[in-house]
Amino acid sequence: MNKKIAITTGDFNGIGPEIIVKALNKLMPPADSIVIIGSKDFLFGLKQDYKIVEIPYDKSACKPGYECKESGEFSYQCLKKACKMAKNGEVQAIVTAPVSKNALHLAGYNFSGQTEIIEKELANPEKKEKAEMLFVSKDLRVLLLTRHLPLKDVKITKNLLIEKVERIHGVLTKNFGIKNPKIALCSINPHAGENGILGKDEIEEFYPAIEILRAKGIDITNPKPADTLFAKAAKHYLKNEKQPYDVYCACYHDQGLIPVKVLAMDKTVNMTAGLSIIRTSPAHGTAYDIAGQNIANESSMVCAIEQVI
């Protein structure tokens, strides 16, 4: 059976349709390997005759740059259809164009992002599957230990660390073919807490987890200050040198994504890992400010499709 990939259109008022067309025209994957979920009305200029699964939408709401519940509803239905196709074995991977979290909320779907929707639809509870948000650019990989949370709510516990690190260790070995992954752990406090002076999280939660993980044969560092850890990672990345670690575990959203996006905004892929189906997405958002102008950069979408081809 040939591998088939579902690509969702995302928010029709954002740049999703534009970057899908540009990316597919650049890559030219076989027409029978791609299914686009959305509407042919948004997909002008495709050079190949790809199958398009039509999702109903309110035409009166089509205004580039306009954030609305109608585009949120369309985005949700596109993603739900892709997940259904994955469950049925019709597709073996999903690539998603950007959506607006606020538009989803306006439509009545209280998810903090597409990752959470995919987890709800595709996670196998019997296998204790959970979705992880992994950002990938070449061999620079950054896992978010927590995702879309207010900073005041970020708490890294011993059990959370053990669960997340064990899962990403499995992803690296199974999906990336890395035999003995080297895992770098960012501290949550400045200077890794300075022996408790700047916070006790590392002492009370991180080190007990690390001890258990190492006993299971997992190669993980002590908690390291994120600023110096990513500064060294950046030097290797910019010199096109191999990263010293196979994944960097960041404690919260901006800790991990600021360095990734500064280094490689247009070459980074957001990957949903930990489930039986891999989902990838560009690392950027809907870019309402440039929607409809045909100036969007498709590089991240190209990388997202390449990751699953």
HELIX and SHEET records of a PDB file:
HELIX    1   1 GLY A   16  LEU A   27  1                                  12    
HELIX    2   2 ALA A   31  SER A   33  5                                   3    
HELIX    3   3 LYS A   40  PHE A   42  5                                   3    
HELIX    4   4 LYS A   59  ALA A   61  5                                   3    
HELIX    5   5 LYS A   69  LYS A   87  1                                  19    
HELIX    6   6 LYS A  101  LEU A  106  1                                   6    
HELIX    7   7 GLN A  114  LEU A  122  1                                   9    
HELIX    8   8 PRO A  125  LYS A  127  5                                   3    
HELIX    9   9 LEU A  151  ASP A  153  5                                   3    
HELIX   10  10 LYS A  158  LYS A  174  1                                  17    
HELIX   11  11 PRO A  190  GLY A  193  5                                   4    
HELIX   12  12 ASP A  201  ASP A  201  1                                   1    
HELIX   13  13 GLU A  202  PHE A  206  3                                   5    
HELIX   14  14 TYR A  207  ALA A  215  1                                   9    
HELIX   15  15 ALA A  226  LEU A  238  1                                  13    
HELIX   16  16 HIS A  253  ALA A  264  1                                  12    
HELIX   17  17 MET A  265  LYS A  267  5                                   3    
HELIX   18  18 TYR A  288  ILE A  290  5                                   3    
HELIX   19  19 SER A  299  VAL A  308  1                                  10    
SHEET    1   A11 LYS A  51  GLU A  54  0                                        
SHEET    2   A11 ILE A  34  GLY A  38  1                                        
SHEET    3   A11 ILE A   5  THR A   8  1                                        
SHEET    4   A11 ALA A  93  THR A  96  1                                        
SHEET    5   A11 ILE A 278  PRO A 282  1                                        
SHEET    6   A11 VAL A 269  ALA A 273 -1                                        
SHEET    7   A11 GLU A 132  SER A 137 -1                                        
SHEET    8   A11 LEU A 140  LEU A 144 -1                                        
SHEET    9   A11 VAL A 247  ALA A 250  1                                        
SHEET   10   A11 LYS A 182  CYS A 186  1                                        
SHEET   11   A11 ASP A 219  LYS A 224  1                                        
END                                                                             
